[in-house]
Amino acid sequence: MTKHRNTARRRRLIARFVSSGKIRTQQDLQRALADRGLRVTQSSLSRDMAQLGLAKMRGAYTTPGTTDARPLPPLLQVDPAGPNLLVLKTLPGMAPSVAVAIDERRLPQI
């Protein structure tokens, strides 16, 4: 199998394993790939994961566009503060929750 085809196959398997919701560590992923006969180094695995846009959410890796993001806490006000900046006003103590909810959505424009 050519290097390109092997990489493509490996990335398809990685996406499938991650979408199962059971991959919590890179070692879990390495073991799952090894069970399928694919030995992969940690550096190659990290590159594959970055290329696939995987992120860790609630202790497990997820694929881009996962809709399991927590609901956005209520915003009191949104004010433009320049061409590329918004100021979000929240209830006291809610700013970190708003930031996490926005980050979990992995919006390309943010």
N, CA, C and O of each residue as an XYZ file, in Angstrom:
440
protein
N       0.857     -1.181      0.000
C       0.000      0.000      0.000
C       0.900      1.241      0.000
O       1.878      1.289      0.746
N       0.590      2.222     -0.808
C       1.408      3.423     -0.877
C       1.243      4.238      0.388
O       0.277      4.089      1.135
N       2.218      5.106      0.601
C       2.199      5.945      1.799
C       0.927      6.796      1.857
O       0.305      6.914      2.913
N       0.540      7.389      0.719
C      -0.650      8.240      0.678
C      -1.915      7.444      1.005
O      -2.763      7.904      1.770
N      -2.037      6.248      0.422
C      -3.225      5.424      0.681
C      -3.257      4.959      2.134
O      -4.323      4.878      2.743
N      -2.075      4.652      2.687
C      -2.006      4.238      4.084
C      -2.437      5.380      5.000
O      -3.170      5.162      5.964
N      -1.983      6.592      4.700
C      -2.368      7.760      5.498
C      -3.867      7.998      5.396
O      -4.523      8.254      6.405
N      -4.407      7.918      4.205
C      -5.847      8.133      4.024
C      -6.651      7.078      4.776
O      -7.648      7.401      5.421
N      -6.225      5.827      4.696
C      -6.922      4.747      5.422
C      -6.852      4.980      6.921
O      -7.850      4.852      7.630
N      -5.648      5.326      7.398
C      -5.458      5.575      8.830
C      -6.360      6.712      9.303
O      -6.972      6.617     10.367
N      -6.445      7.783      8.521
C      -7.274      8.924      8.926
C      -8.757      8.572      8.910
O      -9.513      9.055      9.753
N      -9.181      7.743      7.970
C     -10.589      7.292      7.977
C     -10.880      6.485      9.236
O     -11.926      6.655      9.863
N      -9.948      5.606      9.604
C     -10.135      4.804     10.816
C     -10.132      5.679     12.065
O     -10.934      5.470     12.976
N      -9.232      6.655     12.106
C      -9.180      7.566     13.252
C     -10.520      8.278     13.403
O     -11.067      8.347     14.504
N     -11.044      8.803     12.311
C     -12.336      9.501     12.371
C     -13.444      8.566     12.854
O     -14.300      8.969     13.642
N     -13.427      7.332     12.388
C     -14.444      6.360     12.811
C     -14.313      6.057     14.308
O     -15.310      6.042     15.031
N     -13.079      5.815     14.770
C     -12.876      5.507     16.185
C     -13.294      6.689     17.067
O     -13.948      6.502     18.093
N     -12.917      7.893     16.665
C     -13.245      9.075     17.463
C     -14.754      9.307     17.493
O     -15.299      9.694     18.527
N     -15.424      9.077     16.383
C     -16.876      9.311     16.355
C     -17.622      8.334     17.262
O     -18.783      8.571     17.595
N     -16.977      7.245     17.664
C     -17.611      6.307     18.594
C     -17.729      6.903     19.991
O     -18.530      6.431     20.799
N     -16.931      7.947     20.289
C     -16.979      8.593     21.596
C     -16.186      7.879     22.672
O     -16.279      8.240     23.845
N     -15.401      6.867     22.296
C     -14.681      6.069     23.284
C     -13.191      6.366     23.354
O     -12.480      5.770     24.163
N     -12.709      7.278     22.519
C     -11.277      7.581     22.486
C     -11.002      8.736     23.441
O     -11.393      9.875     23.185
N     -10.327      8.429     24.542
C     -10.041      9.433     25.568
C      -8.591      9.909     25.540
O      -8.294     11.007     26.010
N      -7.694      9.103     24.998
C      -6.277      9.471     24.936
C      -5.705      9.072     23.580
O      -6.300      8.285     22.843
N      -4.544      9.630     23.270
C      -3.867      9.222     22.044
C      -3.455      7.756     22.131
O      -3.418      7.059     21.116
N      -3.146      7.286     23.335
C      -2.791      5.879     23.503
C      -3.982      4.982     23.165
O      -3.801      3.922     22.567
N      -5.197      5.393     23.541
C      -6.392      4.630     23.154
C      -6.470      4.509     21.632
O      -6.772      3.450     21.083
N      -6.191      5.612     20.986
C      -6.255      5.629     19.522
C      -5.154      4.769     18.911
O      -5.397      4.045     17.945
N      -3.944      4.843     19.468
C      -2.851      4.006     18.974
C      -3.192      2.523     19.121
O      -2.921      1.733     18.217
N      -3.786      2.140     20.258
C      -4.166      0.735     20.474
C      -5.236      0.300     19.475
O      -5.163     -0.796     18.919
N      -6.233      1.162     19.250
C      -7.303      0.827     18.312
C      -6.740      0.636     16.906
O      -7.149     -0.279     16.190
N      -5.807      1.493     16.511
C      -5.188      1.353     15.195
C      -4.321      0.091     15.133
O      -4.318     -0.618     14.127
N      -3.593     -0.179     16.207
C      -2.747     -1.383     16.244
C      -3.604     -2.640     16.123
O      -3.196     -3.607     15.480
N      -4.798     -2.633     16.741
C      -5.711     -3.773     16.629
C      -6.135     -4.005     15.177
O      -6.514     -5.117     14.809
N      -6.069     -2.963     14.359
C      -6.399     -3.065     12.934
C      -5.147     -3.274     12.080
O      -5.206     -3.224     10.851
N      -4.017     -3.508     12.746
C      -2.777     -3.778     12.023
C      -2.007     -2.549     11.602
O      -1.089     -2.650     10.787
N      -2.353     -1.385     12.135
C      -1.654     -0.147     11.785
C      -0.823      0.339     12.962
O      -1.363      0.746     13.991
N       0.466      0.294     12.807
C       1.381      0.852     13.808
C       1.633      2.301     13.417
O       1.948      2.597     12.264
N       1.493      3.192     14.379
C       1.668      4.619     14.075
C       2.422      5.271     15.226
O       2.178      4.970     16.394
N       3.338      6.165     14.881
C       4.081      6.888     15.914
C       3.199      7.983     16.497
O       2.209      8.394     15.891
N       3.572      8.443     17.674
C       2.807      9.501     18.333
C       2.843     10.777     17.498
O       1.844     11.493     17.424
N       3.979     11.069     16.868
C       4.059     12.300     16.068
C       3.166     12.218     14.831
O       2.527     13.205     14.467
N       3.114     11.062     14.187
C       2.212     10.905     13.034
C       0.763     10.987     13.475
O      -0.071     11.583     12.793
N       0.470     10.391     14.610
C      -0.891     10.430     15.134
C      -1.309     11.868     15.453
O      -2.430     12.277     15.150
N      -0.407     12.625     16.060
C      -0.706     14.034     16.362
C      -0.969     14.826     15.088
O      -1.886     15.647     15.044
N      -0.166     14.583     14.047
C      -0.386     15.278     12.764
C      -1.732     14.896     12.170
O      -2.463     15.756     11.680
N      -2.065     13.601     12.210
C      -3.356     13.155     11.687
C      -4.505     13.815     12.448
O      -5.475     14.276     11.846
N      -4.388     13.855     13.761
C      -5.454     14.428     14.575
C      -5.624     15.915     14.283
O      -6.747     16.416     14.212
N      -4.514     16.613     14.116
C      -4.591     18.039     13.778
C      -5.215     18.231     12.403
O      -6.050     19.116     12.214
N      -4.812     17.403     11.443
C      -5.356     17.500     10.086
C      -6.858     17.243     10.069
O      -7.590     17.864      9.298
N      -7.318     16.321     10.924
C      -8.743     16.001     10.997
C      -9.527     17.006     11.846
O     -10.757     16.969     11.870
N      -8.820     17.902     12.541
C      -9.482     18.910     13.359
C     -10.085     18.347     14.632
O     -11.083     18.871     15.126
N      -9.493     17.280     15.175
C     -10.039     16.669     16.382
C      -9.754     17.541     17.592
O      -8.734     18.229     17.655
N     -10.658     17.503     18.538
C     -10.500     18.265     19.776
C     -10.988     17.405     20.932
O     -11.807     16.504     20.751
N     -10.476     17.694     22.114
C     -10.911     16.966     23.297
C     -12.024     17.761     23.968
O     -11.873     18.948     24.255
N     -13.142     17.087     24.211
C     -14.283     17.740     24.842
C     -14.886     16.767     25.849
O     -15.248     15.640     25.512
N     -14.982     17.224     27.073
C     -15.532     16.397     28.161
C     -14.813     15.059     28.286
O     -15.436     14.018     28.499
N     -13.495     15.106     28.150
C     -12.678     13.933     28.389
C     -12.514     12.975     27.226
O     -11.832     11.961     27.373
N     -13.107     13.254     26.078
C     -12.971     12.363     24.924
C     -12.731     13.209     23.670
O     -13.164     14.358     23.584
N     -12.038     12.617     22.711
C     -11.817     13.320     21.451
C     -13.105     13.363     20.635
O     -13.896     12.420     20.647
N     -13.302     14.481     19.921
C     -14.487     14.658     19.084
C     -14.064     15.147     17.705
O     -12.968     15.677     17.522
N     -14.947     14.958     16.755
C     -14.709     15.428     15.397
C     -15.302     16.828     15.244
O     -16.191     17.204     16.008
N     -14.826     17.603     14.270
C     -15.379     18.939     14.061
C     -16.880     18.867     13.788
O     -17.367     17.948     13.128
N     -17.585     19.839     14.303
C     -19.024     19.896     14.067
C     -19.835     19.048     15.031
O     -21.045     18.900     14.859
N     -19.183     18.489     16.040
C     -19.933     17.719     17.025
C     -20.958     18.626     17.666
O     -20.628     19.728     18.105
N     -22.191     18.178     17.725
C     -23.271     19.021     18.233
C     -23.508     18.838     19.718
O     -24.540     19.259     20.241
N     -22.562     18.214     20.401
C     -22.711     17.982     21.829
C     -22.216     19.176     22.650
O     -21.895     19.027     23.829
N     -22.154     20.338     22.040
C     -21.693     21.522     22.761
C     -22.753     21.972     23.750
O     -23.952     21.895     23.483
N     -22.293     22.435     24.877
C     -23.244     22.906     25.889
C     -23.957     24.153     25.381
O     -23.405     24.895     24.569
N     -25.180     24.387     25.854
C     -25.900     25.584     25.403
C     -25.176     26.848     25.860
O     -24.548     26.884     26.919
N     -25.282     27.856     25.050
C     -24.656     29.134     25.382
C     -25.430     29.803     26.505
O     -26.634     30.025     26.376
N     -24.750     30.133     27.621
C     -25.441     30.846     28.701
C     -25.962     32.188     28.184
O     -25.449     32.721     27.200
N     -26.975     32.725     28.846
C     -27.559     33.983     28.353
C     -26.563     35.137     28.359
O     -25.772     35.309     29.286
N     -26.636     35.912     27.295
C     -25.825     37.126     27.185
C     -26.719     38.320     27.492
O     -27.861     38.384     27.037
N     -26.197     39.259     28.260
C     -26.959     40.468     28.568
C     -26.849     41.488     27.448
O     -27.793     42.225     27.161
N     -25.659     41.516     26.810
C     -25.431     42.522     25.785
C     -24.228     42.119     24.944
O     -23.281     41.516     25.448
N     -24.274     42.454     23.666
C     -23.143     42.246     22.760
C     -22.853     43.588     22.107
O     -23.713     44.160     21.437
N     -21.631     44.091     22.308
C     -21.244     45.396     21.769
C     -20.052     45.253     20.837
O     -19.048     44.650     21.215
N     -20.142     45.802     19.609
C     -18.952     45.837     18.754
C     -17.914     46.759     19.380
O     -18.249     47.816     19.914
N     -16.644     46.346     19.307
C     -15.567     47.164     19.870
C     -14.427     47.287     18.867
O     -13.260     47.342     19.254
N     -14.754     47.330     17.613
C     -13.753     47.420     16.557
C     -14.140     46.478     15.436
O     -15.138     45.764     15.542
N     -13.369     46.467     14.369
C     -13.724     45.654     13.208
C     -13.656     44.144     13.466
O     -14.350     43.379     12.797
N     -12.846     43.711     14.408
C     -12.673     42.275     14.670
C     -12.866     41.921     16.141
O     -12.275     40.959     16.631
N     -13.692     42.694     16.847
C     -13.812     42.478     18.285
C     -15.232     42.739     18.753
O     -15.859     43.724     18.363
N     -15.730     41.844     19.593
C     -17.026     42.022     20.250
C     -16.817     41.945     21.754
O     -15.973     41.186     22.230
N     -17.570     42.712     22.488
C     -17.573     42.619     23.947
C     -18.889     41.972     24.336
O     -19.964     42.499     24.049
N     -18.791     40.814     25.001
C     -19.976     40.087     25.446
C     -20.167     40.335     26.928
O     -19.264     40.082     27.726
N     -21.326     40.824     27.297
C     -21.625     41.079     28.710
C     -22.545     39.974     29.211
O     -23.568     39.663     28.601
N     -22.149     39.386     30.352
C     -22.885     38.253     30.916
C     -23.306     38.565     32.347
O     -22.951     39.601     32.908
N     -24.057     37.662     32.907
C     -24.353     37.736     34.334
C     -23.045     37.557     35.107
O     -22.109     36.944     34.594
N     -22.969     38.083     36.330
C     -21.735     37.926     37.107
C     -21.333     36.449     37.237
O     -22.153     35.598     37.582
N     -20.061     36.166     36.956
C     -19.525     34.824     37.092
C     -19.774     33.901     35.910
O     -19.320     32.757     35.927
N     -20.486     34.363     34.878
C     -20.832     33.500     33.753
C     -19.884     33.624     32.557
O     -19.992     32.843     31.612
N     -18.966     34.579     32.578
C     -18.071     34.783     31.431
C     -17.269     33.527     31.086
O     -17.167     33.201     29.904
N     -16.689     32.799     32.061
C     -15.951     31.587     31.692
C     -16.838     30.537     31.009
O     -16.398     29.865     30.075
N     -18.070     30.400     31.468
C     -18.982     29.431     30.847
C     -19.317     29.820     29.416
O     -19.413     28.961     28.540
N     -19.492     31.104     29.181
C     -19.754     31.589     27.815
C     -18.545     31.305     26.937
O     -18.695     30.843     25.806
N     -17.341     31.578     27.450
C     -16.122     31.354     26.672
C     -15.968     29.871     26.311
O     -15.627     29.549     25.174
N     -16.213     28.979     27.254
C     -16.102     27.537     26.989
C     -17.133     27.106     25.951
O     -16.811     26.345     25.038
N     -18.363     27.583     26.084
C     -19.417     27.211     25.134
C     -19.075     27.682     23.716
O     -19.329     26.970     22.745
N     -18.505     28.869     23.602
C     -18.100     29.376     22.290
C     -16.940     28.546     21.737
O     -16.948     28.181     20.562
N     -15.947     28.247     22.569
C     -14.799     27.446     22.129
C     -15.222     26.060     21.671
O     -14.685     25.546     20.690
N     -16.176     25.444     22.364
C     -16.616     24.091     22.016
C     -17.247     24.036     20.632
O     -17.239     22.988     19.986
N     -17.778     25.130     20.187
C     -18.430     25.150     18.871
C     -17.415     25.161     17.731
O     -17.769     24.878     16.587
N     -16.153     25.487     18.032
C     -15.075     25.477     17.031
C     -15.490     26.203     15.758
O     -15.320     25.687     14.653
N     -16.032     27.397     15.921
C     -16.478     28.187     14.786
C     -15.270     28.697     13.999
O     -14.364     29.288     14.588
N     -15.238     28.483     12.699
C     -14.063     28.875     11.931
C     -13.821     30.382     11.913
O     -12.680     30.814     11.751
N     -14.851     31.178     12.073
C     -14.689     32.626     12.027
C     -14.194     33.211     13.345
O     -13.926     34.409     13.434
N     -14.073     32.367     14.366
C     -13.600     32.860     15.675
C     -12.219     32.293     15.947
O     -11.630     32.575     16.990
